[in-house]
Amino acid sequence: MSGSMFDYEADVLVVGSGAAGLAAAVTAAREGCSVMLFEREDHVGGTPGLSGGTAWIPNNSSMREQGVEDPRDDALRYLARTAFPQY
């Protein structure tokens, strides 16, 4: 299919533009590689692009000072459900 939209070559192919994908793409490009980046969503950034890319620290002091409740048991249930859904 010469000349088609699928006729590309690159040194590095990155699938997904989340934090790891973008870091890999930028690093490869800075090292002189040609890079192709594929993202299924309409925006670049993956999940961190929507979330702000911040870390979640359950029940932290700043939340408590603002009166935001984040019970320890809820955080543990959430972490267990996402990390070990089979249990």
Phi and psi restraints in degrees (range 20) as a CNS / XPLOR table:
assign (resid 1 and name C) (resid 2 and name N)
       (resid 2 and name CA) (resid 2 and name C) 1.0 -58.5 20.0 2
assign (resid 2 and name N) (resid 2 and name CA)
       (resid 2 and name C) (resid 3 and name N) 1.0 133.3 20.0 2
assign (resid 2 and name C) (resid 3 and name N)
       (resid 3 and name CA) (resid 3 and name C) 1.0 83.8 20.0 2
assign (resid 3 and name N) (resid 3 and name CA)
       (resid 3 and name C) (resid 4 and name N) 1.0 -0.1 20.0 2
assign (resid 3 and name C) (resid 4 and name N)
       (resid 4 and name CA) (resid 4 and name C) 1.0 -81.4 20.0 2
assign (resid 4 and name N) (resid 4 and name CA)
       (resid 4 and name C) (resid 5 and name N) 1.0 174.1 20.0 2
assign (resid 4 and name C) (resid 5 and name N)
       (resid 5 and name CA) (resid 5 and name C) 1.0 -68.8 20.0 2
assign (resid 5 and name N) (resid 5 and name CA)
       (resid 5 and name C) (resid 6 and name N) 1.0 -8.4 20.0 2
assign (resid 5 and name C) (resid 6 and name N)
       (resid 6 and name CA) (resid 6 and name C) 1.0 -104.2 20.0 2
assign (resid 6 and name N) (resid 6 and name CA)
       (resid 6 and name C) (resid 7 and name N) 1.0 12.7 20.0 2
assign (resid 6 and name C) (resid 7 and name N)
       (resid 7 and name CA) (resid 7 and name C) 1.0 -100.6 20.0 2
assign (resid 7 and name N) (resid 7 and name CA)
       (resid 7 and name C) (resid 8 and name N) 1.0 73.8 20.0 2
assign (resid 7 and name C) (resid 8 and name N)
       (resid 8 and name CA) (resid 8 and name C) 1.0 -129.4 20.0 2
assign (resid 8 and name N) (resid 8 and name CA)
       (resid 8 and name C) (resid 9 and name N) 1.0 155.1 20.0 2
assign (resid 8 and name C) (resid 9 and name N)
       (resid 9 and name CA) (resid 9 and name C) 1.0 -133.2 20.0 2
assign (resid 9 and name N) (resid 9 and name CA)
       (resid 9 and name C) (resid 10 and name N) 1.0 144.8 20.0 2
assign (resid 9 and name C) (resid 10 and name N)
       (resid 10 and name CA) (resid 10 and name C) 1.0 -152.5 20.0 2
assign (resid 10 and name N) (resid 10 and name CA)
       (resid 10 and name C) (resid 11 and name N) 1.0 155.0 20.0 2
assign (resid 10 and name C) (resid 11 and name N)
       (resid 11 and name CA) (resid 11 and name C) 1.0 -71.9 20.0 2
assign (resid 11 and name N) (resid 11 and name CA)
       (resid 11 and name C) (resid 12 and name N) 1.0 -37.0 20.0 2
assign (resid 11 and name C) (resid 12 and name N)
       (resid 12 and name CA) (resid 12 and name C) 1.0 -132.2 20.0 2
assign (resid 12 and name N) (resid 12 and name CA)
       (resid 12 and name C) (resid 13 and name N) 1.0 132.8 20.0 2
assign (resid 12 and name C) (resid 13 and name N)
       (resid 13 and name CA) (resid 13 and name C) 1.0 -113.5 20.0 2
assign (resid 13 and name N) (resid 13 and name CA)
       (resid 13 and name C) (resid 14 and name N) 1.0 123.1 20.0 2
assign (resid 13 and name C) (resid 14 and name N)
       (resid 14 and name CA) (resid 14 and name C) 1.0 -114.4 20.0 2
assign (resid 14 and name N) (resid 14 and name CA)
       (resid 14 and name C) (resid 15 and name N) 1.0 127.3 20.0 2
assign (resid 14 and name C) (resid 15 and name N)
       (resid 15 and name CA) (resid 15 and name C) 1.0 -108.7 20.0 2
assign (resid 15 and name N) (resid 15 and name CA)
       (resid 15 and name C) (resid 16 and name N) 1.0 113.7 20.0 2
assign (resid 15 and name C) (resid 16 and name N)
       (resid 16 and name CA) (resid 16 and name C) 1.0 102.2 20.0 2
assign (resid 16 and name N) (resid 16 and name CA)
       (resid 16 and name C) (resid 17 and name N) 1.0 134.8 20.0 2
assign (resid 16 and name C) (resid 17 and name N)
       (resid 17 and name CA) (resid 17 and name C) 1.0 -112.2 20.0 2
assign (resid 17 and name N) (resid 17 and name CA)
       (resid 17 and name C) (resid 18 and name N) 1.0 31.0 20.0 2
assign (resid 17 and name C) (resid 18 and name N)
       (resid 18 and name CA) (resid 18 and name C) 1.0 -72.7 20.0 2
assign (resid 18 and name N) (resid 18 and name CA)
       (resid 18 and name C) (resid 19 and name N) 1.0 -168.6 20.0 2
assign (resid 18 and name C) (resid 19 and name N)
       (resid 19 and name CA) (resid 19 and name C) 1.0 -57.1 20.0 2
assign (resid 19 and name N) (resid 19 and name CA)
       (resid 19 and name C) (resid 20 and name N) 1.0 -47.3 20.0 2
assign (resid 19 and name C) (resid 20 and name N)
       (resid 20 and name CA) (resid 20 and name C) 1.0 -68.3 20.0 2
assign (resid 20 and name N) (resid 20 and name CA)
       (resid 20 and name C) (resid 21 and name N) 1.0 -43.0 20.0 2
assign (resid 20 and name C) (resid 21 and name N)
       (resid 21 and name CA) (resid 21 and name C) 1.0 -63.3 20.0 2
assign (resid 21 and name N) (resid 21 and name CA)
       (resid 21 and name C) (resid 22 and name N) 1.0 -46.5 20.0 2
assign (resid 21 and name C) (resid 22 and name N)
       (resid 22 and name CA) (resid 22 and name C) 1.0 -65.4 20.0 2
assign (resid 22 and name N) (resid 22 and name CA)
       (resid 22 and name C) (resid 23 and name N) 1.0 -39.4 20.0 2
assign (resid 22 and name C) (resid 23 and name N)
       (resid 23 and name CA) (resid 23 and name C) 1.0 -62.0 20.0 2
assign (resid 23 and name N) (resid 23 and name CA)
       (resid 23 and name C) (resid 24 and name N) 1.0 -42.8 20.0 2
assign (resid 23 and name C) (resid 24 and name N)
       (resid 24 and name CA) (resid 24 and name C) 1.0 -64.2 20.0 2
assign (resid 24 and name N) (resid 24 and name CA)
       (resid 24 and name C) (resid 25 and name N) 1.0 -43.5 20.0 2
assign (resid 24 and name C) (resid 25 and name N)
       (resid 25 and name CA) (resid 25 and name C) 1.0 -64.6 20.0 2
assign (resid 25 and name N) (resid 25 and name CA)
       (resid 25 and name C) (resid 26 and name N) 1.0 -47.0 20.0 2
assign (resid 25 and name C) (resid 26 and name N)
       (resid 26 and name CA) (resid 26 and name C) 1.0 -64.4 20.0 2
assign (resid 26 and name N) (resid 26 and name CA)
       (resid 26 and name C) (resid 27 and name N) 1.0 -43.5 20.0 2
assign (resid 26 and name C) (resid 27 and name N)
       (resid 27 and name CA) (resid 27 and name C) 1.0 -62.1 20.0 2
assign (resid 27 and name N) (resid 27 and name CA)
       (resid 27 and name C) (resid 28 and name N) 1.0 -46.3 20.0 2
assign (resid 27 and name C) (resid 28 and name N)
       (resid 28 and name CA) (resid 28 and name C) 1.0 -62.0 20.0 2
assign (resid 28 and name N) (resid 28 and name CA)
       (resid 28 and name C) (resid 29 and name N) 1.0 -43.4 20.0 2
assign (resid 28 and name C) (resid 29 and name N)
       (resid 29 and name CA) (resid 29 and name C) 1.0 -64.1 20.0 2
assign (resid 29 and name N) (resid 29 and name CA)
       (resid 29 and name C) (resid 30 and name N) 1.0 -41.3 20.0 2
assign (resid 29 and name C) (resid 30 and name N)
       (resid 30 and name CA) (resid 30 and name C) 1.0 -65.8 20.0 2
assign (resid 30 and name N) (resid 30 and name CA)
       (resid 30 and name C) (resid 31 and name N) 1.0 -25.5 20.0 2
assign (resid 30 and name C) (resid 31 and name N)
       (resid 31 and name CA) (resid 31 and name C) 1.0 -87.0 20.0 2
assign (resid 31 and name N) (resid 31 and name CA)
       (resid 31 and name C) (resid 32 and name N) 1.0 4.2 20.0 2
assign (resid 31 and name C) (resid 32 and name N)
       (resid 32 and name CA) (resid 32 and name C) 1.0 95.9 20.0 2
assign (resid 32 and name N) (resid 32 and name CA)
       (resid 32 and name C) (resid 33 and name N) 1.0 5.9 20.0 2
assign (resid 32 and name C) (resid 33 and name N)
       (resid 33 and name CA) (resid 33 and name C) 1.0 -83.3 20.0 2
assign (resid 33 and name N) (resid 33 and name CA)
       (resid 33 and name C) (resid 34 and name N) 1.0 149.8 20.0 2
assign (resid 33 and name C) (resid 34 and name N)
       (resid 34 and name CA) (resid 34 and name C) 1.0 -83.8 20.0 2
assign (resid 34 and name N) (resid 34 and name CA)
       (resid 34 and name C) (resid 35 and name N) 1.0 139.6 20.0 2
assign (resid 34 and name C) (resid 35 and name N)
       (resid 35 and name CA) (resid 35 and name C) 1.0 -128.9 20.0 2
assign (resid 35 and name N) (resid 35 and name CA)
       (resid 35 and name C) (resid 36 and name N) 1.0 137.2 20.0 2
assign (resid 35 and name C) (resid 36 and name N)
       (resid 36 and name CA) (resid 36 and name C) 1.0 -117.2 20.0 2
assign (resid 36 and name N) (resid 36 and name CA)
       (resid 36 and name C) (resid 37 and name N) 1.0 130.3 20.0 2
assign (resid 36 and name C) (resid 37 and name N)
       (resid 37 and name CA) (resid 37 and name C) 1.0 -118.6 20.0 2
assign (resid 37 and name N) (resid 37 and name CA)
       (resid 37 and name C) (resid 38 and name N) 1.0 126.3 20.0 2
assign (resid 37 and name C) (resid 38 and name N)
       (resid 38 and name CA) (resid 38 and name C) 1.0 -114.7 20.0 2
assign (resid 38 and name N) (resid 38 and name CA)
       (resid 38 and name C) (resid 39 and name N) 1.0 134.3 20.0 2
assign (resid 38 and name C) (resid 39 and name N)
       (resid 39 and name CA) (resid 39 and name C) 1.0 -136.1 20.0 2
assign (resid 39 and name N) (resid 39 and name CA)
       (resid 39 and name C) (resid 40 and name N) 1.0 131.0 20.0 2
assign (resid 39 and name C) (resid 40 and name N)
       (resid 40 and name CA) (resid 40 and name C) 1.0 -79.6 20.0 2
assign (resid 40 and name N) (resid 40 and name CA)
       (resid 40 and name C) (resid 41 and name N) 1.0 -23.4 20.0 2
assign (resid 40 and name C) (resid 41 and name N)
       (resid 41 and name CA) (resid 41 and name C) 1.0 -83.1 20.0 2
assign (resid 41 and name N) (resid 41 and name CA)
       (resid 41 and name C) (resid 42 and name N) 1.0 171.5 20.0 2
assign (resid 41 and name C) (resid 42 and name N)
       (resid 42 and name CA) (resid 42 and name C) 1.0 -80.3 20.0 2
assign (resid 42 and name N) (resid 42 and name CA)
       (resid 42 and name C) (resid 43 and name N) 1.0 -6.2 20.0 2
assign (resid 42 and name C) (resid 43 and name N)
       (resid 43 and name CA) (resid 43 and name C) 1.0 -128.9 20.0 2
assign (resid 43 and name N) (resid 43 and name CA)
       (resid 43 and name C) (resid 44 and name N) 1.0 153.5 20.0 2
assign (resid 43 and name C) (resid 44 and name N)
       (resid 44 and name CA) (resid 44 and name C) 1.0 -86.5 20.0 2
assign (resid 44 and name N) (resid 44 and name CA)
       (resid 44 and name C) (resid 45 and name N) 1.0 144.3 20.0 2
assign (resid 44 and name C) (resid 45 and name N)
       (resid 45 and name CA) (resid 45 and name C) 1.0 123.4 20.0 2
assign (resid 45 and name N) (resid 45 and name CA)
       (resid 45 and name C) (resid 46 and name N) 1.0 -12.1 20.0 2
assign (resid 45 and name C) (resid 46 and name N)
       (resid 46 and name CA) (resid 46 and name C) 1.0 56.7 20.0 2
assign (resid 46 and name N) (resid 46 and name CA)
       (resid 46 and name C) (resid 47 and name N) 1.0 -151.0 20.0 2
assign (resid 46 and name C) (resid 47 and name N)
       (resid 47 and name CA) (resid 47 and name C) 1.0 -60.3 20.0 2
assign (resid 47 and name N) (resid 47 and name CA)
       (resid 47 and name C) (resid 48 and name N) 1.0 -43.6 20.0 2
assign (resid 47 and name C) (resid 48 and name N)
       (resid 48 and name CA) (resid 48 and name C) 1.0 -60.4 20.0 2
assign (resid 48 and name N) (resid 48 and name CA)
       (resid 48 and name C) (resid 49 and name N) 1.0 -27.4 20.0 2
assign (resid 48 and name C) (resid 49 and name N)
       (resid 49 and name CA) (resid 49 and name C) 1.0 -65.6 20.0 2
assign (resid 49 and name N) (resid 49 and name CA)
       (resid 49 and name C) (resid 50 and name N) 1.0 -26.8 20.0 2
assign (resid 49 and name C) (resid 50 and name N)
       (resid 50 and name CA) (resid 50 and name C) 1.0 -93.0 20.0 2
assign (resid 50 and name N) (resid 50 and name CA)
       (resid 50 and name C) (resid 51 and name N) 1.0 -32.3 20.0 2
assign (resid 50 and name C) (resid 51 and name N)
       (resid 51 and name CA) (resid 51 and name C) 1.0 -88.6 20.0 2
assign (resid 51 and name N) (resid 51 and name CA)
       (resid 51 and name C) (resid 52 and name N) 1.0 -12.4 20.0 2
assign (resid 51 and name C) (resid 52 and name N)
       (resid 52 and name CA) (resid 52 and name C) 1.0 93.4 20.0 2
assign (resid 52 and name N) (resid 52 and name CA)
       (resid 52 and name C) (resid 53 and name N) 1.0 -4.2 20.0 2
assign (resid 52 and name C) (resid 53 and name N)
       (resid 53 and name CA) (resid 53 and name C) 1.0 64.8 20.0 2
assign (resid 53 and name N) (resid 53 and name CA)
       (resid 53 and name C) (resid 54 and name N) 1.0 28.5 20.0 2
assign (resid 53 and name C) (resid 54 and name N)
       (resid 54 and name CA) (resid 54 and name C) 1.0 -97.2 20.0 2
assign (resid 54 and name N) (resid 54 and name CA)
       (resid 54 and name C) (resid 55 and name N) 1.0 163.1 20.0 2
assign (resid 54 and name C) (resid 55 and name N)
       (resid 55 and name CA) (resid 55 and name C) 1.0 -89.3 20.0 2
assign (resid 55 and name N) (resid 55 and name CA)
       (resid 55 and name C) (resid 56 and name N) 1.0 145.6 20.0 2
assign (resid 55 and name C) (resid 56 and name N)
       (resid 56 and name CA) (resid 56 and name C) 1.0 -99.8 20.0 2
assign (resid 56 and name N) (resid 56 and name CA)
       (resid 56 and name C) (resid 57 and name N) 1.0 120.6 20.0 2
assign (resid 56 and name C) (resid 57 and name N)
       (resid 57 and name CA) (resid 57 and name C) 1.0 -115.0 20.0 2
assign (resid 57 and name N) (resid 57 and name CA)
       (resid 57 and name C) (resid 58 and name N) 1.0 102.6 20.0 2
assign (resid 57 and name C) (resid 58 and name N)
       (resid 58 and name CA) (resid 58 and name C) 1.0 -57.3 20.0 2
assign (resid 58 and name N) (resid 58 and name CA)
       (resid 58 and name C) (resid 59 and name N) 1.0 139.7 20.0 2
assign (resid 58 and name C) (resid 59 and name N)
       (resid 59 and name CA) (resid 59 and name C) 1.0 48.4 20.0 2
assign (resid 59 and name N) (resid 59 and name CA)
       (resid 59 and name C) (resid 60 and name N) 1.0 46.2 20.0 2
assign (resid 59 and name C) (resid 60 and name N)
       (resid 60 and name CA) (resid 60 and name C) 1.0 -79.4 20.0 2
assign (resid 60 and name N) (resid 60 and name CA)
       (resid 60 and name C) (resid 61 and name N) 1.0 164.9 20.0 2
assign (resid 60 and name C) (resid 61 and name N)
       (resid 61 and name CA) (resid 61 and name C) 1.0 -62.7 20.0 2
assign (resid 61 and name N) (resid 61 and name CA)
       (resid 61 and name C) (resid 62 and name N) 1.0 -34.7 20.0 2
assign (resid 61 and name C) (resid 62 and name N)
       (resid 62 and name CA) (resid 62 and name C) 1.0 -64.7 20.0 2
assign (resid 62 and name N) (resid 62 and name CA)
       (resid 62 and name C) (resid 63 and name N) 1.0 -41.2 20.0 2
assign (resid 62 and name C) (resid 63 and name N)
       (resid 63 and name CA) (resid 63 and name C) 1.0 -63.4 20.0 2
assign (resid 63 and name N) (resid 63 and name CA)
       (resid 63 and name C) (resid 64 and name N) 1.0 -46.2 20.0 2
assign (resid 63 and name C) (resid 64 and name N)
       (resid 64 and name CA) (resid 64 and name C) 1.0 -61.4 20.0 2
assign (resid 64 and name N) (resid 64 and name CA)
       (resid 64 and name C) (resid 65 and name N) 1.0 -41.0 20.0 2
assign (resid 64 and name C) (resid 65 and name N)
       (resid 65 and name CA) (resid 65 and name C) 1.0 -61.0 20.0 2
assign (resid 65 and name N) (resid 65 and name CA)
       (resid 65 and name C) (resid 66 and name N) 1.0 -30.5 20.0 2
assign (resid 65 and name C) (resid 66 and name N)
       (resid 66 and name CA) (resid 66 and name C) 1.0 -90.7 20.0 2
assign (resid 66 and name N) (resid 66 and name CA)
       (resid 66 and name C) (resid 67 and name N) 1.0 2.1 20.0 2
assign (resid 66 and name C) (resid 67 and name N)
       (resid 67 and name CA) (resid 67 and name C) 1.0 79.7 20.0 2
assign (resid 67 and name N) (resid 67 and name CA)
       (resid 67 and name C) (resid 68 and name N) 1.0 15.0 20.0 2
assign (resid 67 and name C) (resid 68 and name N)
       (resid 68 and name CA) (resid 68 and name C) 1.0 -85.2 20.0 2
assign (resid 68 and name N) (resid 68 and name CA)
       (resid 68 and name C) (resid 69 and name N) 1.0 124.9 20.0 2
assign (resid 68 and name C) (resid 69 and name N)
       (resid 69 and name CA) (resid 69 and name C) 1.0 -89.5 20.0 2
assign (resid 69 and name N) (resid 69 and name CA)
       (resid 69 and name C) (resid 70 and name N) 1.0 134.5 20.0 2
assign (resid 69 and name C) (resid 70 and name N)
       (resid 70 and name CA) (resid 70 and name C) 1.0 -148.2 20.0 2
assign (resid 70 and name N) (resid 70 and name CA)
       (resid 70 and name C) (resid 71 and name N) 1.0 76.1 20.0 2
assign (resid 70 and name C) (resid 71 and name N)
       (resid 71 and name CA) (resid 71 and name C) 1.0 -57.5 20.0 2
assign (resid 71 and name N) (resid 71 and name CA)
       (resid 71 and name C) (resid 72 and name N) 1.0 141.6 20.0 2
assign (resid 71 and name C) (resid 72 and name N)
       (resid 72 and name CA) (resid 72 and name C) 1.0 -55.9 20.0 2
assign (resid 72 and name N) (resid 72 and name CA)
       (resid 72 and name C) (resid 73 and name N) 1.0 -44.2 20.0 2
assign (resid 72 and name C) (resid 73 and name N)
       (resid 73 and name CA) (resid 73 and name C) 1.0 -62.8 20.0 2
assign (resid 73 and name N) (resid 73 and name CA)
       (resid 73 and name C) (resid 74 and name N) 1.0 -37.9 20.0 2
assign (resid 73 and name C) (resid 74 and name N)
       (resid 74 and name CA) (resid 74 and name C) 1.0 -64.1 20.0 2
assign (resid 74 and name N) (resid 74 and name CA)
       (resid 74 and name C) (resid 75 and name N) 1.0 -43.3 20.0 2
assign (resid 74 and name C) (resid 75 and name N)
       (resid 75 and name CA) (resid 75 and name C) 1.0 -62.8 20.0 2
assign (resid 75 and name N) (resid 75 and name CA)
       (resid 75 and name C) (resid 76 and name N) 1.0 -43.8 20.0 2
assign (resid 75 and name C) (resid 76 and name N)
       (resid 76 and name CA) (resid 76 and name C) 1.0 -64.7 20.0 2
assign (resid 76 and name N) (resid 76 and name CA)
       (resid 76 and name C) (resid 77 and name N) 1.0 -40.2 20.0 2
assign (resid 76 and name C) (resid 77 and name N)
       (resid 77 and name CA) (resid 77 and name C) 1.0 -62.4 20.0 2
assign (resid 77 and name N) (resid 77 and name CA)
       (resid 77 and name C) (resid 78 and name N) 1.0 -44.4 20.0 2
assign (resid 77 and name C) (resid 78 and name N)
       (resid 78 and name CA) (resid 78 and name C) 1.0 -61.1 20.0 2
assign (resid 78 and name N) (resid 78 and name CA)
       (resid 78 and name C) (resid 79 and name N) 1.0 -48.0 20.0 2
assign (resid 78 and name C) (resid 79 and name N)
       (resid 79 and name CA) (resid 79 and name C) 1.0 -62.8 20.0 2
assign (resid 79 and name N) (resid 79 and name CA)
       (resid 79 and name C) (resid 80 and name N) 1.0 -42.5 20.0 2
assign (resid 79 and name C) (resid 80 and name N)
       (resid 80 and name CA) (resid 80 and name C) 1.0 -64.0 20.0 2
assign (resid 80 and name N) (resid 80 and name CA)
       (resid 80 and name C) (resid 81 and name N) 1.0 -41.1 20.0 2
assign (resid 80 and name C) (resid 81 and name N)
       (resid 81 and name CA) (resid 81 and name C) 1.0 -65.4 20.0 2
assign (resid 81 and name N) (resid 81 and name CA)
       (resid 81 and name C) (resid 82 and name N) 1.0 -39.9 20.0 2
assign (resid 81 and name C) (resid 82 and name N)
       (resid 82 and name CA) (resid 82 and name C) 1.0 -81.9 20.0 2
assign (resid 82 and name N) (resid 82 and name CA)
       (resid 82 and name C) (resid 83 and name N) 1.0 -34.6 20.0 2
assign (resid 82 and name C) (resid 83 and name N)
       (resid 83 and name CA) (resid 83 and name C) 1.0 -86.0 20.0 2
assign (resid 83 and name N) (resid 83 and name CA)
       (resid 83 and name C) (resid 84 and name N) 1.0 -33.4 20.0 2
assign (resid 83 and name C) (resid 84 and name N)
       (resid 84 and name CA) (resid 84 and name C) 1.0 -135.4 20.0 2
assign (resid 84 and name N) (resid 84 and name CA)
       (resid 84 and name C) (resid 85 and name N) 1.0 64.1 20.0 2
assign (resid 84 and name C) (resid 85 and name N)
       (resid 85 and name CA) (resid 85 and name C) 1.0 -62.9 20.0 2
assign (resid 85 and name N) (resid 85 and name CA)
       (resid 85 and name C) (resid 86 and name N) 1.0 -21.4 20.0 2
assign (resid 85 and name C) (resid 86 and name N)
       (resid 86 and name CA) (resid 86 and name C) 1.0 -69.5 20.0 2
assign (resid 86 and name N) (resid 86 and name CA)
       (resid 86 and name C) (resid 87 and name N) 1.0 -16.9 20.0 2
